[in-house]
Amino acid sequence: GEPDLGPTLRPKRKFPQPPPLEHHGPARVVALCNQKGGVGKTTTAINLGAALADYGRKVLLIDFDPQAALTDGLGFRGRDFEESSIYSLLMDGGDAADLVVQTPIPGMDLLPSHINLSAAELQLVTEVAREQALERAIKPLLPDYDVALIDCQPSLGMLTINALTAANSVIIPVECEYFALRGVALLLATIEKVQRRINPDLVIDGVVATRYDGRTVHGKEILERLIEGFGEQLFYSVIGRTVKFPETTAGGLPITTIAPSSPGAKAYRQLAREVLLRWASASTQ
């Protein structure tokens, strides 16, 4: 079930089952970021979120992409939320709790998106403290959750800056293909700028390799490059390329629910355990 990482790559690691929580909140806010599209950001948001919920964490998914792929991927229709999306919260204020919808996964809720969010990019430019708009909007929700995952749009514009400002940390999904590394340098420079100017406490949780095909020399070469380039920042958990993901997105359910014993589900559960371990060790330092 585990992807074969080849003899030259890192040894496999087992990550322990996380202990149950004695109380919930306040949420760690995590931005899933990469300005390159199609790297598995939304798939990771849904499946990592679902795996964390399976481990007893209360999870809020925030769809911060005007394309609303996260909203659609959970079986909702982005176009149904014209009056009640993250966009209306940013622009008109109101009670954030009224906009949260329950997903089919127990313990996992969604703040949906709508295509009108694309207008926010321009409208925020004239706002006071425009980088903090998302942070202000979601703040009342955080005491009720353990984790809030923000699915960012594939660009480094004002929406992504807002997500990085609101976040405690960043997870960077990187596709196992040749051009993947090029874009990450730009993203890291943006994160550094946000750290310097707006959010000095922002940290990078790690880089997660997605769409890995261990059957090809190419796949292994790229993974080796990622290990060389990111070292310990690269999560040990690797998400393989699998036919199951497109099916599950159409079904509106995560792979952890639809095919719980599949390699994809196992990989996301392992990533969830690894992420929780990193958060726990960061909080004790």
N, C-alpha and C positions, 0 to 999 in steps of 0.2 A: 504493500500500500504506500509506503514512503517513497518519494522520488529518489532514484539512485543518483547520488552526487559524485560517483566516480572515485577512484582511489586517491587522486591528487587533491581533491577538494576537502573541505573541513570534515572532521569526524561528526557523526550524528550525535545529537544531544537529546536527552529526554527531559521534558519539563513537567514538574509536578502538578498534580491537581491543586487548584487554588483553594485555600481554606474558605469556608462560608463566611459571609459578612455578618457582623453582629448588628450593624445599623447601616442605613443608606445615606449617601450624599456627603458633602457636596461633590458635584461631578467634576471629574477631570475632563477638560475640553480638549479634544484632539482633532487637528485639521488633517484630512487626507488630501495631499497636495501633489500635483505634478502638472506643469502647464502643457505637457503633451497629452493629447487625448488618446483614448483606447488602451490605457495601460492597466486597466482593471481596478480603477478607483472605486467605482460604484459597486462592482461585485465584491470588493473588499469591504466596503462600508456595510453592505447588507450581511455578508457572511461572517465577518469578524464581529459585528454587532450581535448577530444571532447566537454565535458561539459564546460571547461574553454573557448574554442573557441566559444561556443554558447553564453557565457557571454561577447563576444567582445574582448577576449584576443587573441593576436597573439601567437600561440603555435608552438614550435619546439620539435618534438619527436626525441630522439637520441637512436638508437638501438645499444646498446653496449654489445650485447650478440652474440657470434659466431653462436648460434643456429638460429638467425635471426627470432625469433617468432614474434616480433613486426612488422618487415618488411612484413612477410607472413600474419600476422593478419590484415594488412591494404590492402590486396588484391594484393600485389606485390610478386615477387618471389626473395628470397634472392640470388639465384644463378645467377640472371640477373645482379648483381652488382659487379661482380668480379673485374672490373677495376675502379669502382666508388663508393666504400663503405667507411665507416668511417675508415676502415683499410688502404686504399690507402692514405687517408688524414693524418693518423698518421705516416705512413712510408715514403710517398713520398712528403708530403706537397701539395702545389697547392692551388687553390682557393676553399675554403669550399663552397662558394655559388653555384659553379657549380655542387656540389654533392647533393644538397638539392632537393627532389622531392615533388611535391604537392600531398597531400592525397585527397581522395574524399570529405573530410570535409573542407568547407571554413574556412580559417584562421588557418589551422593546416598543417604543413609541416613535412617532415621526412628526417632524415639523416640515410640512410639504412645501414644494416650490411650484412656481407657475412661470410661464414664458415672460410675463410682465416684469420679472426680476431683471431682465436684460436692460430695462430702462433705469434701474437703480444706479448702474455704473455712472451714468451722466448726472442723475439727480443728486447723488451723494457729493459730487464735486463742489457744490455750492454750500453744503452743510457745514456747520461748526463741528469740530471734532469728528470729522467724517470717517476717520479710520476706526472709531470706536462704536459706530452705529450698531453693528451686530452684537458686540459685547453688551451694550446697554439693553438690547432687545431680548437677549436670552437669559440675562442675569437672574430674573425671578424664577426661572425654571430649574436652575442648577441644584438647589437644595434637595430636590426630589429624585435626583438620578446619581448614579455612580460614574457613568461615562457618557459624554456627549461627543458623537462623531460627526464632524462637518465634512460633507462631500463637496469639495471645491470644484469650481468650473475649470476647464483646461485653459487657463490663461493666467497672467500675472498682473491682472488689472485690479481695480479698486475693490471688487468683491473678495478676491483672494487675500488682499492686504487686510481687509476687515476680518477674514477668517483667522489669519495669522495673529492679528491683534487680540482677538477674543480667546485664542487657544493657549493652553498650558504647554502643549507639545504638538509635534508634527510627525506623521507617518508618511513616508514617501514610497508609493508603489512604483516600481521600475520594471518595465517589460524586458524580458531576456532577448533583446535584439540589438544589433550593432549601434544604432543611433541613440539608444536609450541614455547612454552616459553623457552625451553631449548636452542635452537639455538640463540635466540635473545640476550642472555647474551654475547655470543661470538661476535656477530655483534656490540653490544654496546661497547665492549672492543676495537674492531678495530676502530670504529668511534672516540673513545677517543684518541687512539694512533695517528690517523691522525690529530685530533685537537691539540694535544700536539706538534707534530713534523712538520707538514706541513701547516695545514689550520686552524689556531686558531679561525677564524670567523665562522666555520661550526656549524650549529645548527640543532637540530632534530625538524622538524615541528610537527611530531606526528607519532603515530602507528595507522594503520587502520585495523580493524578486517574484514577479508574476509571469504567467504564461511560459513556464519553463518546460522545455522538451528534452528530457534526459536521453532520448534515443538518438539524438543527433550530436555530431561533433560540435556543430555550431552552438547548440544550446549549452553544452558543457563549457565551451570556450568563453561564452558570454558570462556564464555564472562565475567562472574563474576570474574574469576581469572585474566583476562586481565585488568579489571577495578581496581582490587586490586593491580596488579603488576605495572600498568602504570599510574593510576590516571588521572590527567588532560592531560597527554601526549597522552592518547588514544582519538582519534577523536570520537565525539558523533555519527557521521554518520557510520553506520554499513552496510557492503555489504553482502546481503543474498546469500545463495546458490541457484542458479536458473538454470533451464534448458536452459534459453535463451542465456547464455554466449557462450557455445560451438557452437551453431547455428550461432551466429553473427560473431564469429571469422572466421568461414568457409566462411561467406558472404563477408568478407573484409570490413565490416562497423561496427562502434561502436553500442552498444545497444541503445544509445541515439538517433540514427538515425533510426535503424530498428524497435525498439519497444519503442517509446518515452514515452508511458504512463505506461510501465511495472515497477514493483517494482525496478528492477535492474537499469533502467535508472534514476528513481527518486532518488535512493540511491547515484548514482554518481553525479547527479546534486547537491544534498544536500552536498555531500563531497566537491564539487568544491566551493560552497558558504562558507562552513566552513573553507576550506583552505585559500580562499581569505581574509576572516575575520582575520584569524591568521596572515597572512602576513601583513595585513594593521595595525593590532595592534602592531606587532613587529617593524614595520618601524617608528611608532610614539613614541616608547619608547626611 
